Amino acid sequence: MKKSLYLVSLLLAAPALAATITLTGADGLGQSSFNSGLNWSDGLAPSAGNDYITGNYRLRTPANAGNHTFGGDSLTINNTNGYDGGLMYKGTGSAGSITIDNLILDGGMISHANGSGDICNLYGNINIASNSVLYPKQGPIHIYSAISGSGQITIQKSDGDTGNKLWIHSTANTFTGNIVNNGRLEVADDANLNFVIGANGVNNGISNGSLGTQQHSMFGGDFVFDLTGAGTELGDSWQIVNTVAASTYYLSTFSVAGFTAVDDNTWLKDVYGVVYQFQENTGMLSVIAVPEPASMLLLGLGGLMTFIRKR
């Protein structure tokens, strides 16, 4: 009897294994599985300890002005059927929020499908695991979530209203993928975009695709260049921003982290005699100066003397 009670105690004490729950049907008009068990494979509302995957079904957010937090450990949007699936914002008003602590975009789409006055305010964390789409179709999407990952973000052309655009707000982004802007993009004051600079011409960047005529880009935040592995030869260059010049704007709050503004268009940084320049009008980062050979020799001798002294 004691042995049986001991086994029962062990079973009760053992942590429950996390389950992977899938969406088995699309949310229809006025429906939402975001905080209910309507179309989830286990028939239960999302809860802690479980991971959730949409597949090619549509997951609608609640159709009201409230604040809503996703209950699961993660939510993966991985639909391959475009606007017919993925995560669709159906909230109302401008003050409500959608919080997803671990949102994974793995080839899927987030879309806005309410009015232009209904603002999608998205909080939490987003990982761009593979090439995915953000679609401010009928209203603005404001991303306050910290964005990570290295997959490509494609911003889809929105409906007519000029306010229907994608906003990036977080100051904690670590995202290092490409951004293809077919619609409207604004990087808010203090928000950061990261660029990993490699050998000549090797980098992630922002460009326009071939769809539509919007392709409107506004930069009011901070560009952060990782120069750890950057080329150091005179003339090395990297196209950071390759968007339609007439629709590309750098706001007064724009800055390049660690660089010094020398005029309204140019930013410079000296890394041990290698001078990197970013120009807003071309969207180009380049090496414009390198140490003279004699300076390099002196630097080398200085390093050698330091090594000898340390020994």
One Martini backbone bead per residue (centre of mass of N, CA, C, O) as a GRO file, in nm:
protein
  311
    1MET     BB    1   0.058   0.062  -0.022
    2LYS     BB    2   0.299   0.258   0.008
    3LYS     BB    3   0.401   0.220  -0.280
    4SER     BB    4   0.150   0.334  -0.424
    5LEU     BB    5   0.158   0.613  -0.292
    6TYR     BB    6   0.439   0.688  -0.400
    7LEU     BB    7   0.368   0.676  -0.704
    8VAL     BB    8   0.145   0.886  -0.696
    9SER     BB    9   0.323   1.119  -0.595
   10LEU     BB   10   0.513   1.122  -0.838
   11LEU     BB   11   0.298   1.182  -1.055
   12LEU     BB   12   0.198   1.450  -0.929
   13ALA     BB   13   0.494   1.591  -0.929
   14ALA     BB   14   0.516   1.574  -1.218
   15PRO     BB   15   0.567   1.739  -1.491
   16ALA     BB   16   0.409   1.860  -1.749
   17LEU     BB   17   0.399   1.818  -2.074
   18ALA     BB   18   0.436   1.978  -2.347
   19ALA     BB   19   0.213   2.091  -2.595
   20THR     BB   20   0.101   2.065  -2.935
   21ILE     BB   21  -0.115   2.302  -3.079
   22THR     BB   22  -0.367   2.305  -3.330
   23LEU     BB   23  -0.522   2.433  -3.593
   24THR     BB   24  -0.849   2.309  -3.744
   25GLY     BB   25  -0.966   2.603  -3.805
   26ALA     BB   26  -1.131   2.882  -3.912
   27ASP     BB   27  -1.201   3.190  -3.830
   28GLY     BB   28  -1.481   3.355  -3.832
   29LEU     BB   29  -1.705   3.578  -3.822
   30GLY     BB   30  -1.672   3.680  -3.485
   31GLN     BB   31  -1.428   3.498  -3.431
   32SER     BB   32  -1.207   3.346  -3.160
   33SER     BB   33  -0.897   3.161  -3.062
   34PHE     BB   34  -0.711   3.336  -2.883
   35ASN     BB   35  -0.924   3.292  -2.602
   36SER     BB   36  -1.013   3.006  -2.718
   37GLY     BB   37  -1.128   2.661  -2.813
   38LEU     BB   38  -1.267   2.650  -3.090
   39ASN     BB   39  -0.994   2.553  -3.305
   40TRP     BB   40  -0.849   2.363  -3.121
   41SER     BB   41  -0.736   2.040  -3.081
   42ASP     BB   42  -0.822   2.045  -2.753
   43GLY     BB   43  -1.067   2.261  -2.696
   44LEU     BB   44  -0.884   2.489  -2.566
   45ALA     BB   45  -0.759   2.741  -2.423
   46PRO     BB   46  -0.489   2.902  -2.409
   47SER     BB   47  -0.193   2.779  -2.229
   48ALA     BB   48   0.029   2.711  -2.015
   49GLY     BB   49   0.270   2.472  -2.158
   50ASN     BB   50   0.192   2.555  -2.454
   51ASP     BB   51   0.201   2.511  -2.810
   52TYR     BB   52   0.117   2.713  -3.105
   53ILE     BB   53  -0.037   2.638  -3.436
   54THR     BB   54  -0.185   2.736  -3.741
   55GLY     BB   55  -0.115   2.706  -4.013
   56ASN     BB   56  -0.371   2.733  -4.278
   57TYR     BB   57  -0.510   2.916  -4.061
   58ARG     BB   58  -0.729   3.147  -3.911
   59LEU     BB   59  -0.641   3.394  -3.660
   60ARG     BB   60  -0.839   3.579  -3.456
   61THR     BB   61  -0.895   3.850  -3.295
   62PRO     BB   62  -1.066   4.018  -3.092
   63ALA     BB   63  -1.375   4.219  -3.152
   64ASN     BB   64  -1.228   4.462  -2.970
   65ALA     BB   65  -1.090   4.716  -2.727
   66GLY     BB   66  -0.912   4.532  -2.578
   67ASN     BB   67  -0.691   4.354  -2.374
   68HIS     BB   68  -0.467   4.089  -2.503
   69THR     BB   69  -0.338   3.769  -2.391
   70PHE     BB   70  -0.156   3.510  -2.466
   71GLY     BB   71  -0.154   3.189  -2.298
   72GLY     BB   72   0.079   3.070  -2.430
   73ASP     BB   73   0.414   3.007  -2.481
   74SER     BB   74   0.340   2.991  -2.798
   75LEU     BB   75   0.321   3.141  -3.141
   76THR     BB   76   0.282   3.000  -3.464
   77ILE     BB   77   0.327   3.147  -3.787
   78ASN     BB   78   0.291   2.917  -4.094
   79ASN     BB   79   0.157   3.016  -4.335
   80THR     BB   80   0.107   2.967  -4.717
   81ASN     BB   81  -0.188   3.144  -4.785
   82GLY     BB   82  -0.179   3.414  -4.676
   83TYR     BB   83  -0.475   3.591  -4.620
   84ASP     BB   84  -0.622   3.307  -4.541
   85GLY     BB   85  -0.417   3.327  -4.301
   86GLY     BB   86  -0.311   3.352  -3.988
   87LEU     BB   87  -0.287   3.668  -3.834
   88MET     BB   88  -0.583   3.857  -3.744
   89TYR     BB   89  -0.686   4.180  -3.709
   90LYS     BB   90  -1.008   4.278  -3.511
   91GLY     BB   91  -0.990   4.526  -3.367
   92THR     BB   92  -1.079   4.822  -3.177
   93GLY     BB   93  -0.957   5.108  -3.196
   94SER     BB   94  -0.648   5.257  -3.027
   95ALA     BB   95  -0.584   5.120  -2.719
   96GLY     BB   96  -0.551   4.841  -2.769
   97SER     BB   97  -0.399   4.510  -2.701
   98ILE     BB   98  -0.144   4.274  -2.816
   99THR     BB   99  -0.005   3.990  -2.638
  100ILE     BB  100   0.307   3.811  -2.726
  101ASP     BB  101   0.578   3.663  -2.589
  102ASN     BB  102   0.595   3.417  -2.830
  103LEU     BB  103   0.638   3.511  -3.152
  104ILE     BB  104   0.633   3.309  -3.451
  105LEU     BB  105   0.771   3.366  -3.775
  106ASP     BB  106   0.721   3.090  -4.023
  107GLY     BB  107   0.607   3.214  -4.316
  108GLY     BB  108   0.393   3.409  -4.230
  109MET     BB  109   0.097   3.615  -4.139
  110ILE     BB  110   0.020   3.957  -4.066
  111SER     BB  111  -0.302   4.117  -4.035
  112HIS     BB  112  -0.520   4.391  -4.128
  113ALA     BB  113  -0.908   4.384  -4.095
  114ASN     BB  114  -0.994   4.679  -4.044
  115GLY     BB  115  -0.989   4.991  -3.971
  116SER     BB  116  -0.793   5.279  -3.983
  117GLY     BB  117  -0.885   5.343  -3.668
  118ASP     BB  118  -0.770   5.053  -3.609
  119ILE     BB  119  -0.520   4.972  -3.381
  120CYS     BB  120  -0.233   4.774  -3.388
  121ASN     BB  121  -0.100   4.669  -3.071
  122LEU     BB  122   0.214   4.511  -3.041
  123TYR     BB  123   0.330   4.281  -2.793
  124GLY     BB  124   0.653   4.154  -2.687
  125ASN     BB  125   0.773   3.884  -2.900
  126ILE     BB  126   0.962   3.853  -3.215
  127ASN     BB  127   1.032   3.582  -3.440
  128ILE     BB  128   1.219   3.558  -3.745
  129ALA     BB  129   1.261   3.247  -3.883
  130SER     BB  130   1.126   3.332  -4.161
  131ASN     BB  131   0.987   3.430  -4.430
  132SER     BB  132   0.767   3.715  -4.387
  133VAL     BB  133   0.441   3.884  -4.335
  134LEU     BB  134   0.335   4.231  -4.332
  135TYR     BB  135  -0.023   4.356  -4.328
  136PRO     BB  136  -0.156   4.685  -4.355
  137LYS     BB  137  -0.432   4.687  -4.516
  138GLN     BB  138  -0.667   4.858  -4.314
  139GLY     BB  139  -0.427   4.924  -4.104
  140PRO     BB  140  -0.230   4.985  -3.844
  141ILE     BB  141   0.098   4.859  -3.735
  142HIS     BB  142   0.222   4.836  -3.402
  143ILE     BB  143   0.554   4.753  -3.300
  144TYR     BB  144   0.665   4.682  -2.961
  145SER     BB  145   0.809   4.451  -3.009
  146ALA     BB  146   1.072   4.248  -2.998
  147ILE     BB  147   1.296   4.189  -3.263
  148SER     BB  148   1.397   3.882  -3.408
  149GLY     BB  149   1.616   3.743  -3.618
  150SER     BB  150   1.681   3.653  -3.999
  151GLY     BB  151   1.451   3.683  -4.154
  152GLN     BB  152   1.227   3.799  -4.380
  153ILE     BB  153   1.064   4.112  -4.431
  154THR     BB  154   0.739   4.172  -4.568
  155ILE     BB  155   0.575   4.458  -4.688
  156GLN     BB  156   0.262   4.509  -4.768
  157LYS     BB  157   0.042   4.643  -4.954
  158SER     BB  158  -0.195   4.870  -4.896
  159ASP     BB  159  -0.445   5.038  -4.864
  160GLY     BB  160  -0.504   5.370  -4.938
  161ASP     BB  161  -0.438   5.466  -4.666
  162THR     BB  162  -0.160   5.639  -4.536
  163GLY     BB  163  -0.189   5.505  -4.234
  164ASN     BB  164  -0.127   5.221  -4.362
  165LYS     BB  165   0.121   5.100  -4.152
  166LEU     BB  166   0.444   5.016  -4.041
  167TRP     BB  167   0.557   5.003  -3.706
  168ILE     BB  168   0.864   5.068  -3.525
  169HIS     BB  169   0.954   5.082  -3.156
  170SER     BB  170   1.181   4.923  -3.053
  171THR     BB  171   1.497   4.922  -2.852
  172ALA     BB  172   1.537   4.572  -2.860
  173ASN     BB  173   1.640   4.496  -3.128
  174THR     BB  174   1.799   4.193  -3.312
  175PHE     BB  175   1.744   4.214  -3.595
  176THR     BB  176   1.915   4.071  -3.921
  177GLY     BB  177   1.736   4.111  -4.157
  178ASN     BB  178   1.547   4.167  -4.419
  179ILE     BB  179   1.371   4.445  -4.584
  180VAL     BB  180   1.062   4.451  -4.770
  181ASN     BB  181   0.908   4.742  -4.919
  182ASN     BB  182   0.569   4.767  -5.055
  183GLY     BB  183   0.477   4.993  -4.860
  184ARG     BB  184   0.469   5.106  -4.524
  185LEU     BB  185   0.735   5.266  -4.328
  186GLU     BB  186   0.812   5.316  -3.967
  187VAL     BB  187   1.076   5.442  -3.766
  188ALA     BB  188   1.089   5.525  -3.460
  189ASP     BB  189   1.190   5.689  -3.210
  190ASP     BB  190   1.465   5.485  -3.092
  191ALA     BB  191   1.446   5.280  -3.277
  192ASN     BB  192   1.596   4.971  -3.398
  193LEU     BB  193   1.839   4.883  -3.655
  194ASN     BB  194   2.018   4.599  -3.779
  195PHE     BB  195   2.364   4.564  -3.914
  196VAL     BB  196   2.559   4.326  -4.081
  197ILE     BB  197   2.902   4.360  -4.153
  198GLY     BB  198   3.109   4.255  -4.405
  199ALA     BB  199   3.219   4.211  -4.671
  200ASN     BB  200   3.211   4.338  -4.956
  201GLY     BB  201   2.855   4.363  -4.991
  202VAL     BB  202   2.792   4.233  -4.700
  203ASN     BB  203   2.443   4.246  -4.607
  204ASN     BB  204   2.184   4.382  -4.458
  205GLY     BB  205   1.856   4.528  -4.563
  206ILE     BB  206   1.671   4.785  -4.744
  207SER     BB  207   1.393   4.737  -4.970
  208ASN     BB  208   1.230   4.710  -5.273
  209GLY     BB  209   0.999   4.582  -5.453
  210SER     BB  210   0.747   4.505  -5.724
  211LEU     BB  211   0.497   4.609  -5.556
  212GLY     BB  212   0.362   4.870  -5.641
  213THR     BB  213   0.363   5.244  -5.530
  214GLN     BB  214   0.452   5.304  -5.246
  215GLN     BB  215   0.728   5.271  -5.096
  216HIS     BB  216   0.735   5.392  -4.786
  217SER     BB  217   1.010   5.556  -4.603
  218MET     BB  218   1.072   5.601  -4.243
  219PHE     BB  219   1.347   5.750  -4.038
  220GLY     BB  220   1.364   5.798  -3.664
  221GLY     BB  221   1.586   5.620  -3.569
  222ASP     BB  222   1.831   5.356  -3.533
  223PHE     BB  223   2.136   5.270  -3.662
  224VAL     BB  224   2.309   4.948  -3.638
  225PHE     BB  225   2.654   4.870  -3.671
  226ASP     BB  226   2.825   4.570  -3.736
  227LEU     BB  227   3.196   4.582  -3.759
  228THR     BB  228   3.354   4.324  -3.685
  229GLY     BB  229   3.347   4.197  -4.009
  230ALA     BB  230   3.443   4.431  -4.167
  231GLY     BB  231   3.563   4.584  -4.410
  232THR     BB  232   3.899   4.776  -4.477
  233GLU     BB  233   3.886   4.878  -4.762
  234LEU     BB  234   3.917   5.097  -4.989
  235GLY     BB  235   3.576   5.113  -5.113
  236ASP     BB  236   3.412   4.975  -4.940
  237SER     BB  237   3.062   4.856  -4.964
  238TRP     BB  238   2.708   4.920  -4.850
  239GLN     BB  239   2.369   4.850  -4.905
  240ILE     BB  240   2.123   4.949  -4.688
  241VAL     BB  241   1.950   5.152  -4.867
  242ASN     BB  242   1.704   5.047  -5.139
  243THR     BB  243   1.507   5.301  -5.218
  244VAL     BB  244   1.289   5.525  -5.304
  245ALA     BB  245   1.392   5.842  -5.290
  246ALA     BB  246   1.109   6.002  -5.296
  247SER     BB  247   1.013   5.779  -5.043
  248THR     BB  248   1.261   5.877  -4.855
  249TYR     BB  249   1.301   5.935  -4.493
  250TYR     BB  250   1.485   6.149  -4.267
  251LEU     BB  251   1.460   6.231  -3.959
  252SER     BB  252   1.559   6.430  -3.692
  253THR     BB  253   1.587   6.152  -3.505
  254PHE     BB  254   1.800   6.038  -3.660
  255SER     BB  255   2.056   5.771  -3.624
  256VAL     BB  256   2.403   5.659  -3.577
  257ALA     BB  257   2.547   5.444  -3.392
  258GLY     BB  258   2.868   5.583  -3.309
  259PHE     BB  259   2.822   5.822  -3.487
  260THR     BB  260   2.900   6.124  -3.668
  261ALA     BB  261   2.764   6.421  -3.748
  262VAL     BB  262   2.862   6.647  -4.026
  263ASP     BB  263   2.571   6.659  -4.147
  264ASP     BB  264   2.252   6.615  -4.291
  265ASN     BB  265   2.384   6.327  -4.441
  266THR     BB  266   2.649   6.259  -4.260
  267TRP     BB  267   2.833   5.968  -4.129
  268LEU     BB  268   3.099   5.898  -3.881
  269LYS     BB  269   3.367   5.639  -3.832
  270ASP     BB  270   3.651   5.556  -3.629
  271VAL     BB  271   3.853   5.249  -3.680
  272TYR     BB  272   4.164   5.258  -3.649
  273GLY     BB  273   4.158   5.455  -3.926
  274VAL     BB  274   3.887   5.346  -4.020
  275VAL     BB  275   3.653   5.507  -4.231
  276TYR     BB  276   3.310   5.538  -4.188
  277GLN     BB  277   3.030   5.595  -4.418
  278PHE     BB  278   2.705   5.751  -4.399
  279GLN     BB  279   2.444   5.806  -4.647
  280GLU     BB  280   2.126   5.908  -4.695
  281ASN     BB  281   2.099   5.963  -5.012
  282THR     BB  282   2.218   5.648  -5.071
  283GLY     BB  283   2.237   5.422  -4.836
  284MET     BB  284   2.556   5.423  -4.782
  285LEU     BB  285   2.828   5.224  -4.687
  286SER     BB  286   3.177   5.329  -4.631
  287VAL     BB  287   3.518   5.340  -4.716
  288ILE     BB  288   3.725   5.652  -4.699
  289ALA     BB  289   3.955   5.547  -4.491
  290VAL     BB  290   4.302   5.470  -4.426
  291PRO     BB  291   4.584   5.386  -4.312
  292GLU     BB  292   4.889   5.446  -4.337
  293PRO     BB  293   5.155   5.247  -4.360
  294ALA     BB  294   5.316   5.389  -4.135
  295SER     BB  295   5.091   5.368  -3.923
  296MET     BB  296   5.076   5.061  -3.920
  297LEU     BB  297   5.366   5.019  -3.824
  298LEU     BB  298   5.336   5.172  -3.558
  299LEU     BB  299   5.109   4.998  -3.448
  300GLY     BB  300   5.274   4.736  -3.453
  301LEU     BB  301   5.506   4.830  -3.269
  302GLY     BB  302   5.330   4.904  -3.030
  303GLY     BB  303   5.226   4.617  -2.981
  304LEU     BB  304   5.504   4.484  -2.941
  305MET     BB  305   5.596   4.654  -2.697
  306THR     BB  306   5.366   4.577  -2.515
  307PHE     BB  307   5.430   4.274  -2.513
  308ILE     BB  308   5.714   4.299  -2.394
  309ARG     BB  309   5.639   4.442  -2.132
  310LYS     BB  310   5.446   4.222  -2.025
  311ARG     BB  311   5.685   4.009  -2.014
   0.00000   0.00000   0.00000
